[in-house]
Amino acid sequence: MADKRNNETVNEHVADSNAVDNLRVFWLKNSKKIAAVLGLIVVLGGGYMLYKTFVQKPKIEEALDKSFKAEEYFKKDSFNLALNGDGVNPGFIALSKKYSGTATGNLANFYAGVCYVKLNQNDKAVSFLKDFKTDSKQIQQRAYKLLGDAYGDMGKGAEALDNYKKAAKEFEADQMACADALFSAAYLAQHVLNQKDEAIGLYKELKEKYPRTQQGFDADKYLAQLGVYNVN
């Protein structure tokens, strides 16, 4: 038994020795490539940290500082100044371009879209609102609704309907906003697109999901216009 254990120990040492020798050979053959890859990882990692610290962070802080005056004009309903700036402070158009890739630049797209809707320049509103994306569902819902309004005013009913339906599903916790978007979709389908089945489905959804809203209460009237009565 002792001889067997000794043989097993020797075999283990031999195996370990072979593994070390194989690793040494591999390193001698590939050491330059491995060192280059590791060096590249270090350089890239260090470069990214330098970029975040000395480029991205100051850009974000500068964007926040520069956007203050445009937001102030927006709150005062001075939409042209909010869009184009006042000669000293940039407006949302310039902010969206200069600070693209930052939260402020992204939000500038939303503000610019709202301004253009207010100014009844719907084609420009669409171009900015389409570029706006956010994880805030409530704000994204508002953007979809505005896109629906802008497309509708441009006579693009299919695009308007699509965005109204997106708005209705984006943030269902806000029942008033969802009911408003659903009603806009249903009314558009009924009166503009002449899509009777689509309109009926949307009015029924409105009545079922949001019966306590004004739009939900009015749904029966519009369903009756479409020949649908006594919907429970």
N, C-alpha and C positions, 0 to 999 in steps of 0.2 A: 504493500500500500504506500509506503514511504517513497519507494522508487517511482511509483505512478504519479504521486504528487510532485516529486522533483521534476519529472519529465514534463508535466503540465506547466510547472513554473518556468522551466527553460523555454518551452514552446511559446509561452506568453511573452517572455523577454525577447525572443527572436522576432515574434510578430510585431511587437512594439518597435523594435530596432528597424525592421523593414519599413514600417509606416513612416518613421522619422527619416529614413534614407530616401523614401519616395517623395516625401514632402520637401526635402532638401533639394532633390533633383528638379522637382517641379518649380521651386522658387528660383533656382539658378537659371532655368530656361525662361521663366516668365516674369522675373522680378521687375524688369523695366516696364512691362505692360501694366502690371499690378500697381506699381508706384505711380505710373501716369494716371491710371483710373482714380486712385485714391487722391492724388493731387488735384485732379479735375473736380472731384466731389468737394474737396475742401475749398477750392477756389470758387466754385458755384455757390456753395453754402455761404461762404464769407461775402461773396458779391451780392447775394440776395439780401443779407442782413444790412450791408452797407447801403443798398438801394432803398430798403425800407426806412432806414434811419435818416439818411441824408437827402433823399429825393422824394420818396412817397409821403413821409410824414410832414415835411415842410409844405409840400404841395397841397395836402389836405387842409392844413392849418391856414394857408394862404387863401384857398378856395372859400373856406368858411368866413374869413374876414372880408373878402371881396363881395360876397353874396348878400351882405347885410343890407346895403342900400337898395338893391333891386327888390328884396323882399319888402322893404319899407314902402317903396313905390307901389308894389302889388297890393299891399294892405289898404293903400289910399285910392285904389282903383285907377292909378295912373299907369295904364297898361303899356302905352308906348314907351314911357321912360323905363318901366320895368323890363321891357323887352330889349331896348336899344341902349340903355344907359343915359347918363346925363353929360357926357363929355369928360367927366372925371372918374366916375364909378361905372363899371361894366354892367350891362344888362344880362338877362338870362340867355340870350342868343350867344353872346361872347363867352359867358360862363360855361355853357354846355359844351362848347368847342375846346376852350383852353383847359378845362379841368375834367375832360372826359376820362372815365376810369376811376373817378372819385364819387363818393356819395353826393357831394354838392353838385357836381356836373350832371349826374343822373337826375337829381331833383330839379335842376334847372330845366331839363327837358319837360318835366311835368308842368312847372310854372309857365314856361313858354307856351305849351299847348293850351293851358287854361286862358292865358292872355289872348291868344289868337281866336279861341272860341268866343271870348267876350267881344272881340273886334270883328267878329263874323268873317274871319279869314280861315275858313275851315280846311282848305288844302294844306296850309302851313301848320295848322293845329294838328292835323293827322301826322305830318312828318315828324313832329316832336314827340307826340304821345306814343307813337309806335316805338320810339327808341327808349321809352321809359319802362323800366322793370324794377319791381321792389318786392321784398319779402313781407312788407306790411300789407296784409290783405285788404284792409279798409281803404288805403290809398290806391292800391291797384284796382279795386272795385270802382273807385271814382274815375280812374283813368279809362277803364273799359267803357263806363257809361258816357264819358265825354267823347270818346272815339265813336260810340254809337250815334250820339247827337251830331257830331261833325260829318260823319258819313251820310247820315240821313239828310242833312241840309245840302249835301252835295249831290243828292239823288242816287246815292249808292246804297240801295235798300238791303241787298244781301249782306254787305259788309256791316251795315248798321245792325241788322238783326243778329248777326254772329256776335258782335261785341256786347249788345244788350243781354244776350243769353250768358255770356261769360261773366258780366257784371252780376247777374242774378245768382250765380253759383259761387262767386269768389269769396264772399264773406257773409254767410247766411245768418250770422249772429245779429247783423243789422237788418231787422225785418223790414223797416221802412224803405231802406235803400234797395233791398232785394225786390220788394213789391213794386217799387217804382220802375226798376229795370225790367221786370217781367211784364208789367203793364205796357211799357214802351215797346217791348218786343211783340206782344200780342196785338197791340193797336196797329203797329207797322205791318205785321203779317196780314191783318184783316183789311186795312184801308189803303195800303200802298202796294203791297206785293200780291194781294188777292190770293193768299194762301189760306184757304178756309180751314183745312184740317190742322195746319200749324197753329193758326190763331186759336182754334177751339182747344187744342192741347195746352197751349200756354195760359189761356184764361182758366181752364180747369186746375192747372198747377197753381196758379195764383190764388184761386178760391180755396184750394185744399191746404196750401202751406201757410197762407197769410190771411185768414178769414177776418181777423180783427183790424186789418188796415183798411183805409178808405178804398184802395184799389181792389182789395179782396172782396169788399162789400159790393162794389160796383160790377164785379165780374159777371154776375147773373144777367145784368142788363145787356151786356155785350154778347154773352152767349145766346140770349134770346134773339138778338139781331141776326145771329148765325143759325137760328132754328133749333137751338138746344135749350130745353126747358127742364125745370125741376131737377137740377143737378144737386146731389147730396154731398 
